[in-house]
Amino acid sequence: MLNQEMYHDIIEALAAALDAKDVYTAGHSTRVGNMAYELGKKLKLDDYTLQMIHIAGHLHDIGKIGVPDNVLNKKGKLDEHEWMQMKMHSEIGYNILKNTNSLKEIARIVLYHHEKWNGTGYPSKLSKNEIPLGSRIITLCDSIDAMRSKRPYKQVISNIDCYNEILKNKEIMYDPKITDCLIENWNVIVTPQYS
């Protein structure tokens, strides 16, 4: 039987495998997992839910393993076909994780981490509380890290610009209650990741 530390190490190894494939987002999964965990603590989630969200944060982009390298590491803007391939990563991730007994719940969180509060996300156009709580938390943390990390197709934005962008998209992309909690705790949850 695996102990919790070994289980977490396996998850970290999977995230590192993705970092090796997607050189531009090295460390992204770890930062998202850590932010999601800290946000979950501020939301006063129980230990089991915290662990599920933490692991899902580390694995949310695992499906990018199935995205062609020329799409994943393209320096310019993706064309429509390439964007469709990239959008498949949440479903690929779900398919990787869903057949394991202990990761079924995490698989659902991974599947829906690109859904938006207003129902315009993917893959299923879920809205509001139809989106699993863990997915709503990871969506927010994933967006922050995307804005605060250098990518080949964009520059890093400042902490204050990121903060304002999150506020602007409250109730559009993000769950308003989760967003409010994050905003109230920004300097504890977000700032330490990028200092």
C-alpha positions as CSV (number, residue, x, y, z in Angstrom):
1,M,0.0,0.0,0.0
2,L,1.4,3.4,-0.9
3,N,1.8,5.9,1.8
4,Q,0.7,9.5,1.3
5,E,4.2,10.8,0.8
6,M,5.0,8.2,-2.0
7,Y,1.6,8.9,-3.6
8,H,2.4,12.7,-3.7
9,D,5.9,11.9,-5.1
10,I,4.3,9.9,-7.9
11,I,2.0,12.9,-8.7
12,E,5.0,15.2,-8.7
13,A,6.9,12.9,-11.1
14,L,4.0,12.9,-13.5
15,A,3.9,16.7,-13.4
16,A,7.7,16.8,-14.0
17,A,7.2,14.5,-17.0
18,L,4.8,17.1,-18.4
19,D,7.3,19.9,-17.7
20,A,9.9,18.0,-19.6
21,K,7.6,17.9,-22.7
22,D,6.3,21.5,-22.3
23,V,9.4,23.5,-21.7
24,Y,7.6,26.9,-21.7
25,T,5.4,26.0,-18.7
26,A,8.0,24.3,-16.5
27,G,6.8,24.7,-12.9
28,H,3.3,25.7,-13.9
29,S,1.5,22.6,-12.5
30,T,3.3,22.9,-9.2
31,R,2.4,26.6,-8.8
32,V,-1.2,25.9,-9.8
33,G,-1.4,23.0,-7.3
34,N,0.1,25.1,-4.5
35,M,-2.1,28.1,-5.1
36,A,-5.2,25.8,-5.4
37,Y,-4.3,24.2,-2.1
38,E,-3.8,27.5,-0.3
39,L,-7.0,28.9,-1.7
40,G,-8.9,25.8,-0.6
41,K,-7.5,26.3,2.9
42,K,-8.8,29.8,2.9
43,L,-12.2,28.5,1.7
44,K,-12.1,26.2,4.8
45,L,-12.4,23.0,2.7
46,D,-12.0,19.6,4.5
47,D,-8.7,17.8,4.3
48,Y,-9.9,15.2,1.8
49,T,-11.2,17.9,-0.6
50,L,-8.0,19.9,-0.2
51,Q,-5.9,16.9,-1.1
52,M,-8.0,16.1,-4.2
53,I,-7.7,19.7,-5.4
54,H,-4.0,19.9,-4.7
55,I,-3.4,16.7,-6.7
56,A,-5.7,17.9,-9.5
57,G,-3.8,21.1,-9.6
58,H,-0.6,19.2,-10.2
59,L,-2.2,17.1,-12.9
60,H,-4.6,19.5,-14.5
61,D,-2.5,19.8,-17.7
62,I,-1.4,16.1,-17.8
63,G,-3.4,15.7,-21.1
64,K,-0.9,18.0,-22.8
65,I,1.2,14.8,-23.1
66,G,-1.1,13.9,-25.9
67,V,-0.9,17.2,-27.7
68,P,1.6,17.3,-30.7
69,D,4.9,19.0,-29.8
70,N,4.6,21.3,-32.8
71,V,1.4,22.7,-31.3
72,L,2.4,22.6,-27.7
73,N,5.6,24.5,-28.2
74,K,4.6,26.8,-31.1
75,K,6.2,30.2,-30.7
76,G,3.4,32.1,-32.5
77,K,-0.4,32.2,-32.2
78,L,-2.2,28.9,-32.8
79,D,-4.4,28.6,-35.9
80,E,-7.9,27.2,-35.5
81,H,-7.0,23.6,-36.1
82,E,-4.1,23.8,-33.6
83,W,-6.3,25.5,-31.0
84,M,-8.8,22.6,-31.4
85,Q,-5.9,20.2,-30.7
86,M,-4.8,22.2,-27.7
87,K,-8.3,22.3,-26.3
88,M,-8.4,18.5,-26.3
89,H,-5.9,18.4,-23.4
90,S,-8.5,18.4,-20.7
91,E,-10.3,15.4,-22.2
92,I,-7.1,13.6,-22.8
93,G,-6.1,14.2,-19.2
94,Y,-9.5,12.9,-18.1
95,N,-9.1,9.8,-20.2
96,I,-5.6,9.2,-18.7
97,L,-6.9,9.4,-15.1
98,K,-10.5,8.1,-15.2
99,N,-9.7,4.4,-15.2
100,T,-7.9,4.4,-11.9
101,N,-10.1,4.0,-8.8
102,S,-8.3,6.6,-6.6
103,L,-8.2,9.3,-9.3
104,K,-11.8,9.3,-10.7
105,E,-12.7,12.4,-8.7
106,I,-9.5,14.1,-9.8
107,A,-10.2,13.1,-13.4
108,R,-13.5,15.1,-13.3
109,I,-11.7,18.1,-11.9
110,V,-9.2,17.9,-14.7
111,L,-11.8,17.5,-17.4
112,Y,-13.6,20.7,-16.4
113,H,-10.8,23.0,-15.5
114,H,-11.4,25.2,-18.6
115,E,-15.1,25.7,-18.0
116,K,-16.2,29.3,-17.2
117,W,-18.7,30.6,-14.7
118,N,-20.9,32.1,-17.5
119,G,-21.0,28.8,-19.5
120,T,-18.7,29.7,-22.4
121,G,-15.8,27.4,-21.5
122,Y,-14.9,23.9,-22.7
123,P,-15.4,21.0,-23.2
124,S,-19.0,21.0,-22.0
125,K,-20.1,24.6,-21.6
126,L,-21.0,24.0,-18.0
127,S,-21.9,27.0,-15.9
128,K,-21.9,28.1,-12.3
129,N,-22.3,25.3,-9.8
130,E,-22.5,22.6,-12.6
131,I,-18.7,23.0,-12.7
132,P,-17.0,20.9,-9.9
133,L,-15.7,23.1,-7.1
134,G,-12.1,21.8,-7.6
135,S,-12.3,22.8,-11.3
136,R,-13.5,26.3,-10.4
137,I,-10.6,26.8,-8.0
138,I,-8.0,25.5,-10.5
139,T,-9.5,27.7,-13.3
140,L,-8.7,30.7,-11.2
141,C,-5.2,29.6,-10.2
142,D,-4.4,28.4,-13.8
143,S,-5.3,31.8,-15.2
144,I,-3.2,33.6,-12.7
145,D,-0.1,31.5,-13.5
146,A,-0.7,31.9,-17.2
147,M,-0.7,35.7,-16.8
148,R,2.3,35.8,-14.4
149,S,4.5,33.4,-16.4
150,K,6.5,34.1,-19.6
151,R,5.3,32.3,-22.6
152,P,6.7,32.3,-26.2
153,Y,3.6,34.2,-27.4
154,K,3.2,36.7,-24.6
155,Q,5.0,38.7,-21.9
156,V,4.4,38.4,-18.1
157,I,1.9,40.9,-16.8
158,S,2.5,42.7,-13.5
159,N,1.0,41.6,-10.2
160,I,-1.5,44.5,-10.1
161,D,-2.6,44.0,-13.8
162,C,-3.2,40.3,-13.0
163,Y,-5.2,41.2,-9.9
164,N,-7.3,43.7,-12.0
165,E,-7.8,41.1,-14.7
166,I,-9.1,38.5,-12.2
167,L,-11.5,41.1,-10.7
168,K,-12.7,42.1,-14.2
169,N,-13.6,38.5,-15.0
170,K,-15.4,37.7,-11.7
171,E,-18.8,36.2,-12.6
172,I,-17.7,35.9,-16.3
173,M,-14.9,33.3,-16.1
174,Y,-14.7,32.8,-12.3
175,D,-16.9,31.8,-9.4
176,P,-17.6,35.1,-7.5
177,K,-17.3,33.7,-4.0
178,I,-14.0,31.9,-4.8
179,T,-12.7,35.1,-6.5
180,D,-13.6,37.2,-3.5
181,C,-11.7,34.8,-1.2
182,L,-8.7,34.9,-3.5
183,I,-8.7,38.7,-3.7
184,E,-8.9,39.0,0.1
185,N,-5.9,36.7,0.4
186,W,-3.9,37.7,-2.7
187,N,-0.7,38.5,-0.8
188,V,-0.8,35.1,1.0
189,I,-1.9,32.9,-2.0
190,V,-0.5,34.5,-5.1
191,T,2.3,36.9,-4.3
192,P,4.7,34.2,-2.7
193,Q,4.6,32.2,-5.9
194,Y,6.2,35.0,-8.0
195,S,8.5,36.7,-5.6
